[in-house]
Amino acid sequence: MTDMRQALYLIADEMRGMATVGNTFAGNIYEVERAHRIMALAADIAALADGTTPEAMQGEFFAEPWHRASPAIGVDAAVTDPAGALLLVRRRDNERWAMPGGLAEIGQTLAESVLRELWEEAGLRGRAAHLLGVFDGRLWGSQARTHLLNIVFRVECDTFTPVAGIEMLDARFFPQDALPDSLHPGHEQRIPEVLRRLRGAEHTYIDPADSTTAAMPMHQRPAE
């Protein structure tokens, strides 16, 4: 059921993106109407996943700005203390543990955003030192309602006494071999990869991709 719900969310999000682009570049009223119809259908699909009414979800979809970005970009801070323990925060919304992080903000670089999230959620200041990985949430169990990309930075701190922010229940360092079981969706899969890169075992992670044998769109290629 969870996989089906996630699939419906992602279909709805892709349709929402198509409707956004269609409305932006519409050349006539008929294309505008088509874009709004696609947006309404996207909201209906999301309502099926959410278990709510189409009317309620359509209100939510149409209330959002047309240019709400998706893929959405999330940033996470990987912070270790001198003993190598990993900093985690316990979220108030689901009581699960996660690396400090959240959505990147307009007007900030990704590195600035991750430092802001670290300060807000764990009360620590630091320096974004290294990009550890770029993870597509669809492939890493994020269970988000939108297509989410997770950007993970290694952050160096001078002090190691975290204080949970108002959206968190707790913030503490865990030995790498004694992480809590109740991790936030996606973190239980990403954290092992992050720890490998913190240990210097691998370069920056990217989800594998190879276009040499893949079907590619041809509408923007000149005729041969």
N, C-alpha and C positions, 0 to 999 in steps of 0.2 A: 504493500500500500504506500509506503514511504517513497519508493522508487517511482511509482505511478504519479504521485503528487508532485514530485520534483520534475518529472518529465512534462507534466501539464504546465507547471510554473514557467519552465524554460520555453515551451512553445508560446505561451502567452507573452512572455517578455520579448521574444523575437518578433512576434506580430506587432507588439507595441512599438518596437523600434522601426519596423516597416511603416507603420502608420505615422510615426513622427517624421520620418524622411519624406513620405508621400505628401503630408500636409505642407511641409516646408517648401517643397519644390513643385507644388501643384500649379498647373498651368491654366486651369479653369475650375469652375464650381463643381463640375462632375468629379474631378480628381480629389477635390476637397471632401466631397460627400463620401467618396470611396475610402479615403483615409480615415474619416470619422467612423465609418462602418467597420473597418478593420480594427480600430481601437475598441469599439464596442464588443466585437467578437472576442478580442483578446481578453477583455474584462470578464466576459462570460466564461471563458475557459479557466481563468484564474479563480472565478467563483466556484467552479466545480472542484478545483483542487483545495480551496479554502473551506468548503462546506458552508458557504454563505450565499446570500441571494444575489442574482445578477445585478439587481438594482443597486445594492450596497457597493458591490465591487466596481460597477461602472461609475458611481459617484466618486470613488477613490481614484480610479484611473483618470477620469476627466478633470479632477481637481488638481492633479499633478501637472507641473509645467510640461509642455510638449517636448522640451529638450532635456528631460531627465536622462542622464547619461547611462548607457548600458552598452558594453560591459561596465559594471561598476568596479571601482578600484578600491580594494581594501589594503591597508598597510599594517604589518605586525612587527613588533620589536622583539628580537631575540637577545636577551640580556643574561649573562652568566656572572656569578660572583667569583671571587678568587679561587674557590674550591671547585668551580665548574658546574655548580648547581644552576638550574634554569629558572628564571622568573616567570611565574604564572599568576594570573588574577582570576578570582572567582566571580563570575557574572551574577548580577542580581536577578536578571530576567529568567534564567533557567538553572541557576546554582551550579553551573559547570565551569571548569577551569579552562583557561585559554592564555595564549601569549597576549600581552597588552596590544591593542590595536583597534582599528575602526576604519571608516571610510575616509579617503583622502578628501581634503577640503579645497574648494576653488580658491585660487589666490595663494596657495602654498605649494612648494615642491613636495614630492613624495617623501623625501627625507625630513622636511619640516613637519609634515603631517604625522609621521611616525613618532617624532619626538614630542609633539603635542599630545598624542594619544598616550604615550608612556607617562607623561606628566599628569594628565587628567586621571588615568586609571590606577597608577601606582606611585605617584608623587616623586618620581625620580627624574633627574636631568641627566643628559648625556650627549654623546656625539654619534651620529650615524656613520659607521666606519666602513661597512661593506655590504653590498647587495648579495644576499644569500640565495634567493630564488624567486621565480615568478611562477605561480601555481594557478592553473585554471580550476576554479572551484567545482565545475561540473565533473572533473576527473579526480577530485580529491575530497569528495564527500561533504561539501560545505552545506548542502541542503538549503541554500539561499533561494529566495523568491525571484531573484534576478540573476543574470549571468554575471558572476563575480570573479574578478581576478585578485589573487592575494599576493602582495609584494612583501617579502620578508627581508628586513635589514638586521645586520648585527649592530647593536648599539653598545658603545662603551660608556660605562658610568664610573664615577669616582667614589660614590657612596652607595651602600647596599642595604638600606633600611627602608623598604617600601611601605607606603601607607595607602590603603585602598581609597579610591575616589568614591563619589556618591553613587555611581552606577555599579559599584563592585561591593561584594561582601567581604573579600579578603584579598591579600596580595602577599605572596611569599616565594622564597626560593626552594626548589625541590632538587634533590640529587637526580642525576640523569637516569639512574637505575631504579628510582623509586617515585616515578611520576604518579599523580592521582589517576584513578580509573575513570572518573566522571569528567572526561574532556569534552569541550564544545565540538559539535560536528565539524569535521574537516581537520581539526587540530590533532586528533589521534593519528591521522595519516601523515600530515605534514611535519609534525615535530620530529619523528625519526630522521627524515631527510634533512631537516634543519640542523639537527645535532651532528650529523655526519659532516656537514659543511662547516659547522663551528669547529670541529676537530681538524679541519683542513684536509679531509679525505677526498673531497670533490670540489670542482669549480662551481660557479653559480648554476643553480638548477633552472632549466627550462623544459617545458613539456615537449617531447620529441615531435618533430614535424619534418616531412620530406615531400617535396612537390614533384620529384623526378618521375614518379609513376602515377601521380594523382590526377584526376580529371580537374581541369582548370577552366574558369569561364572565358569565353572567347569573344564576347561582344565588344570589348575594348581593344582587341587586337586587329591590326590591319589585315585585310584579305591577302592570302598568299597565293 
